Amino acid sequence: MSEIFVLILVGVLFYFGYPIGKRLWFRLLYGFNPAKKRKEAQKKFGEKL
């Protein structure tokens, strides 16, 4: 049961959260860095994503 639940949860997060997910990943990855570095990272990964 738990494995199926995790798969469904991940699927829902990817389906509904993709636009918001980018910002969430930037907060997780660059949340402790200054805002300047976060903007540079968005420029780098914005084109790829």
C-alpha positions, 0 to 999 in steps of 0.5 A, spaced: 500 500 500 505 504 501 509 504 495 503 505 491 501 511 495 508 514 494 507 513 486 501 516 486 503 522 490 509 523 486 505 523 480 500 528 483 506 532 485 509 532 478 502 533 474 500 539 478 506 542 481 510 542 475 510 550 475 510 551 482 515 545 483 521 550 479 520 555 485 520 550 490 526 546 488 530 553 487 528 555 494 530 548 497 537 548 493 538 556 493 534 558 500 540 559 504 544 563 499 543 570 497 538 572 493 543 574 488 546 567 487 538 565 486 537 569 480 543 567 477 541 560 478 534 561 475 537 564 469 542 558 468 536 553 469 531 557 467 533 555 459 534 548 461 527 547 465 
